[in-house]
């Protein structure tokens, strides 16, 4: 899985980049078919207290996305990862049910 991290409206921080990559890599234990991940970390231009994270995962024939805002980027990343965990598990269940229907 290739992971890209983009920082908008502020300079990159190595610890924050590592936290984002570590959070996204946790999702591979739920589904190993994730091909790409793109993390966008943003600071609102007029409200510097609001930090947001958006994560897009590329899976077979689909893109799963999550976007959250919080007081810190780490918290926003954690919220996105938990939201994507639910999406990945739901996607995996749908994929399995379709596979079963094809073989019968």
N, C-alpha and C positions, 0 to 999 in steps of 0.2 A: 504494500500500500504506500502510495506517495502522499505526503502531507505537505501542504503549502500553508504558511502563516503570513497574513498581510496585516500591517499596522496602518490605520488611517488616522490622520490628524495628530499623531505623536510618534516619537522615536521608538525604535524597537528595543525591547528589553530581553536579554537572553533567558532570564528566569521565567518570564512570562511565556516565551516561545516554548521552553521546555515543558512548562505546565500544560500548554495547549496540546503539544504532541503526545505527552503522557496520557492526557485525558482521552484523546481520540484513539490511541492505541489500546485502551481498555475495551473499546467496543469490538475489537477483533476476537475476543474470547466468546462473544455471543454469536458472531457470524463472521466467518473467515472470507467471505466473498466481497468484502469492501475493497474496491480498487483504488479510489482516490478520496482524499479528504482535503477540504479547503476551509481554513479558519480565518475569519475577518474580525479583528479587534478594532473597536472604534471608540472615540471620545466625542460626545456631542459638542459641536463647535461653540454653542452659547451657554451650555450647562456642563461645566467640566466635572461635576459631581456624578453625572450619569455615564456609566461605562457600559458598552454593549459588546456582545459576542454573537457571531453568526457562524454556524458550522454546516457545511454541505458535504454529504457523503455520496460517492458514486458507487452504486451497486448494479447488479445485472438489470439492464433496461430501465433504470429508475434513478432518481436523485432524491435523497432524503435530506431535509433541511430543518434546522432549529435556530431560533433567534431569541435571545434573552437580554435583558438589561438588569444591572445591579450596581451596588456602590463600588465594587471592585471587579476587575477583569477576571480574577480567579473564580469568584462566585458566579459570574455570568457564564464562564466556561463550564463550571460544574453543573449548572442548571441545564445548559445545552446538552451536555453529555447524558444526563439522566433522561432528558426528553428524547434524545436520539436512541437511547437504550430501548425505550418502549417502542419506538418506531421500527427499530431493527428486529426486535422480537416479533412484532406484528407482521412485518414483511416476511420474515423467515417462516412463520406459521402459514401465511398465504401461499408462499412458494411451495411448501410441503403439501398443502391441500390440493394445489393445482397438479403437482406431480402424481399424487395418488389417483386423481380423477382421470389422468391421461392413460394410466396403465390398466384401468378396468374396463 
